[in-house]
Amino acid sequence: MASYAIFDEKYYLVQYPWVKPAIDAGVIKSGREHFEKFGQAGGLTKVSRYFDEATYLAGNPDIAALVRTPNNPSAPFATGLDHFIQYGYEEGRTRVSAEYEEAFYVANNRQLQPFIQNGTFKNGYQHFIEFGIKDGQFGTSFFETEYLQKNPDILPLVNSGALKTGREHYFKFGTSDPNRSATFIGTSGNDIITGAGVGNTELIGVEVGYVTNSDGFSIPGRNYESDGSNEFDILTGGSGRDKFMLGDLLPGSGGKGFSSPTRLYIGPGFATIRNFTQGQDSIQLASGNSDGDPLDKFLVFPINNNRDLAIETNGLSVLRPNGSSELSSFDRIAVIEGGGNLKLNQLPGSSFSILLLG
């Protein structure tokens, strides 16, 4: 049974502007009608930000032989999209776009898993297309919402359909621009996060959301939705200036002061840091109380026959879920692979609540 759930009217009309005059003249009622009557059989494929013809064919090689080409003019499908609409969506195929990763979306929206198991949704992609996009969800580890907030010059291009997403802009243009920065985030499970770009890049292995101030009260910014407990994440730096986030300090409510530091990987679990370049990259920790040197709250020492470098807590005050606090000591929160000979220094910009090492 054909499904046109992915069809985006506004996006289609931007990609194929000659359709709009036919609508205005009353020849057809909508872009959707044009596509169903003419575009689908005619080989038009730009119907959604989250479907890419080349990605679909590459990710589903069994379909390539079924798509019409000059050498195969009698094949049953005009395009990969034609197949996806007729069968692929209902079959649960999710390798459809670089702008969507099924494993990330499902892990980042844990509440979906029972609904996928009971058949309410075939997969995360179905939920993303039908509900997630409207709710401001993003489909990959690229922190889309924050990127658009920090780069307002890109937003009109995305809204107009000239660019699919902020992620597309970053990987087409931003990775070679030292003035563009990006953040890559994980989920509440075990993640492999890799940085990209020549500018400033942040790598966060835990689940992070973005809060807007649409209610007139909330402070726009990050919301850490997992704390790294029982997570074993791998954070791999790229060619630019990478910041490996092991803690953060978020604005407090009402815009006054700051909330308690967010300390990651307390308890079971830690981050493995790869491709750390001293003098270029940094590690951010949420440190201790205002009294004392924040560097005293952590231990940094070589392990594994001096091959790697470990970071552990050293009397770090930790707030428990029940509101009580305790001191955390000898709790490993990170291992820098190949960093056994590094001598990490406290960097400028450190404070009693945020510690930067490099």
VEXMI-498928 format. One record per residue (C-alpha): x, y, z. Coordinates in steps of 0.001 Angstrom, whole numbers, plus 524288, in hexadecimal, padded with zeros to 5 digits. Each point is the difference from the previous one (the first is absolute). Layout:
BEGIN
XYZ
...
% end
This chain:
BEGIN
800008000080000
805C680D017FBE0
8035D809BD80AA3
8027B80E6A7FD92
802DA8031180E3F
80D668058E7FCBA
7FAA98098D7F5FE
802B380E238040B
7F7B5809617F800
807CE80C39802DF
80D107F9737FD9D
7FB5F7FA027F330
7FB5E80D0D7FAAC
80CF98066380353
807A17F5447F923
7F735800507F3FC
7FB8D80E317FEE8
7F95A7FE227F2CD
7F5217F875806CE
7FAED80BE380778
7FB218077B7F3FA
7F7F97F4127FC15
7F9C88000C80D86
7FD4E80E9B7FF3C
7F9B47FE147F2B2
7F7537F52380534
805D67F5A07F72D
8032A7F7AA80BED
7FBEF8018180E1F
80CEF7FDFB806FE
80DFC7FB857FF30
7FB9A7F2ED8055C
7F65C7FE567F4C9
80A85803BB7F638
8095B7F629805BC
7F62F7F4E580029
7FB5B802A07F21E
80CC0803D97F97F
80BE98016F808BD
800CC7F25C805A8
800237F9527F2BD
8081F80B0C7FA4E
80B7E7FD90808FF
7FEAB80B5B80988
805C47FC3480D2D
8016180C5A80836
7F3E17FE6C8083A
805B6800BB80DAF
80BC38051480767
8013B7F24F8056C
8003F7F7F07F3A1
80B8C7FF777F6D4
7FF8A7F7C87F3B1
80E807FCB57FFA2
8004A7FC6080E70
7F41E7F7347FE90
805987F8AB7F46D
80D537FEA780662
7FA1A7FB4580CD0
7F6A87F69C7F938
807E77F9B57F513
7F54F7F6107FD22
7F7CE80AEF7FA38
809CE805727F62B
7FCFC7F59A7F5C8
7F17B803258011F
8017180E5E7FC54
7FE84804557F1F8
80C25804B37F8DA
80341801DE7F190
805D67F25E80056
7F4817FA6580772
7F40D807647FB0A
7F5FD7F5A4803DB
8037D7FF6680E76
7F40480119808E7
803A480C7780755
802D080D947FAC6
8091A8032880B5F
804217FB1D80D3B
7F61180977805AE
7F5717F99D7F7B6
8036A7F30C80666
800928061D80D8C
7F284805E37FEB4
7F9ED7F3997FAB0
806F37F651808DC
80BF9804B78076B
7F92A8087880A15
7F6A97F516803C5
80B397F6367FFE6
806DF8081B80A51
80BF6803EF7F81C
8074380ADE80717
80C86802077F836
7FA2A80B687F8D8
807EF80C26802F1
80CB9804DF805CD
7F749808AA80865
7FA577F4708075E
806017F4E1807EC
7F6627F5E1804F1
8086C7FAF980B38
8028480DB78051F
7F1D18045B7FF34
7FAA77F408806EC
80A768009A80A9F
7FDBA80EA08019E
7F14E7FDC380172
7FF687F4528090F
7F173801BA80228
7FDC87FB557F20C
805907F278801DC
7F3C67F96680595
7F7BD8061D7F535
809377FA8A7F5C1
7FFB27F2C280699
7F11B7FF8880036
7FEF2804897F1E3
7FA5B80D8180242
80B97804FF7F82D
807B87F7C27F680
80C7A806FF803E8
8055680CD3804FA
7FFC8805FA7F268
7F14B7FEC37FF27
7FE9A8074180CEA
809FA80A267FBBE
7F8F6802E47F33B
7F258800398059D
802968066D80D33
80E448028380333
8028480A777F5C8
7F437807D8804A0
804EC7FEDB80E0C
80D6F8056A7FC8B
8072A7F2FD800F4
80C7D7FDCF7F857
804467F3647F9C7
80EC37FF01801CE
80A898025180A32
8026580D767FA16
7F9FD809A6809B7
7F71D8062D7F5D8
7F7DB808CB808CE
80BA38066180685
80724801D27F31D
7F4A8807917FA3C
7FEB98081F80C71
80E6A8039B7FF76
7FFFB802787F155
7F3C0807F37FD35
805168038D7F26E
7FDA27F1E27FBEA
7F1FD7FF1E804CB
7F9DE8072D7F455
807007F6B77F6B3
7FA9F7F44980743
7F257805B48011F
7FFC78031E7F180
8045E7F25D7FC27
80CBE804957F9F1
806697F74A80A49
7F9E77F3E3805D5
80549801FB80DC3
80A78806DE807CF
8077A7F3437FF82
80043800707F13C
8057A80DD0800AF
80A767FBFF8099B
804D77F4607F840
7FF8A8075D7F313
805CF80CD380496
80220800E280EB5
80A257F5528017D
809AC8081C7F816
7FC8D80CE5806B1
807F78027B80C76
7F5828098B80490
7F5627F59F80082
7FEAC7F75380BE4
7F7D77F3D380204
7FC237F68080AA3
7FE277F1557FEA2
7F8187F90980A6D
7FCEF7F22F80458
7F4E57F8CC80680
7FDD77F9CC80D41
806717F38F7FAEC
80D907FCDD7FB11
803C7809107F4DC
80B08802697F676
800D280EA17FD47
809888059F7F617
8033F80E497FDEF
801438068A7F2BD
8045880D567FB6C
80B668095C80131
7F981808ED809F0
7FB897FDCB80DF9
7F8FF7F32A80219
7F9BF7FABC80C57
7FE267F1808024F
7F5F87FBD280A22
7FD8C7F188801E4
7F349801478079E
7F2308037E7FBEF
7FDC580EA27FEA3
7F3F8807C07FC3C
7FE0D80E5A7FD14
7F68080871807AD
7FA2480BE57F968
7F9D280B7E8070D
7F3097FEA37F8F3
7F9307FFF280D3E
805CC80D5280347
806DB7FA9280BF5
809747F53E7FC3D
80E008039D7FCD8
803C37FBC47F249
80ABA7F5FC80093
803DB7F21080288
7F9017F64E80861
807F77F40B803D3
7F6A17F4887FF4A
809A47F5848046B
80BED800FF808C3
8091F7F5987FAB0
7FD107F65180ABA
801797F2307FA9E
80454805B57F2FF
80C9C7FC457F949
801AD809F47F53F
80ADA801F47F614
802F080E227FC70
80918801A17F461
805A080D2F7FC8B
800E98054F7F241
809A78091B7F979
7FB5680C77806BD
7FFCD804EA80E07
7F8517F5B280747
7FA428019A80D86
7FCB27F334806B7
7F4D4802DC80958
800737F8A580CE7
7F84B80A5280755
7F8DD80CCD7FDFD
7F9F580B97806F0
7F29A8044A7FB7A
7F8D680CDF8024E
7F7117FFF780BC8
7F16F802517FFAC
7FB2E80DBE7FD9D
80CE1803D97F9B4
806908028A80D03
80C2B7F8D980407
802E87F20E7FBFC
7FA7E7F2CD80320
808187F58E80690
80B057FADF7F78E
7FC647F45F7F783
80A377F59C802B9
800507F4D67F660
804237F1CB80189
7FEC77FFC780ECC
7FE627F1DA80406
8013C7F4877F68C
80405804037F251
80A07809297FA0F
803C6806837F341
80B1C7FB237F787
8068E80B837F94B
807247FDB47F340
80821808BF7F740
802A480A0B80AAB
809D080A437FB8B
806848078880AEF
8013E80E717FD42
7F3F67FF8E7F769
7F57A7F805806D8
7FA5F8014780D9D
7F8607F84A80A16
7F547806AC807CC
7FC7A7FB5880DA6
7F628804F1809BB
8086A801C680C0E
7FDBB8015180E95
7FB8B80A7980963
8053780DC980057
809B37FCC480ABB
80CBD7FA507FB4C
806AF7FDEE7F305
7F6967F9667F65B
80B5D7F8057FACA
800D77F99180D57
7F2B67F9C67FDA3
805857F6F87F584
80B047F6547FE7C
807127FEFA7F2F8
809B07F4E77FE7E
805377F61C7F612
7FA847F22E7FF5B
801917F3CB7F7A7
80EE37FFE6800A3
8005E80EC07FE06
7F90C7FED97F2F8
7F3668071C803BF
7FC1980AE480948
7F5047FED7809F2
7F7DD80AAF8064D
7F97E7FCAF80CF5
7F8BE8078E80A6E
807018040A80C6D
7F6508044480A5F
7F675805F67F648
7F3178042B805EE
7F4D97F9207F8FC
7F186802E280166
7F7D27F396800C3
7F2387FEAF7FA61
7F9F38008F80DAE
8060680D638025B
80B117FB74808BD
80E3A801A17FC79
80C0E7F7A880192
80E4C800287FC53
804577F8007F45D
80DDA7FAE180009
807807F6FF7F6D3
7F4AE7FF637F67D
805597FF0C7F231
7F903809427F6CF
808FF7FFFD7F425
80B747F91A7F997
8083B806D57F5A7
804EA7F5827F6E3
80E60801927FCC3
8010580B4480998
808A57F99A80A31
80AF3809C47FDC5
7F73680C0880069
8013F80A1780ABC
7F2D7806A37FFF8
7FFEB80E0C8049D
7F530808A280514
7FC388091D7F4F8
7FBF580E5D80068
7F16D8013A8017E
7FF587F62780B13
7F830803B780C0A
7FC337F9A480CC6
7F48D7F98F7F903
805C27FD287F29B
80D717FA187FE19
8067B7FFE47F2B4
80B7C7F70D7FDBB
808E97FFAD7F448
% end
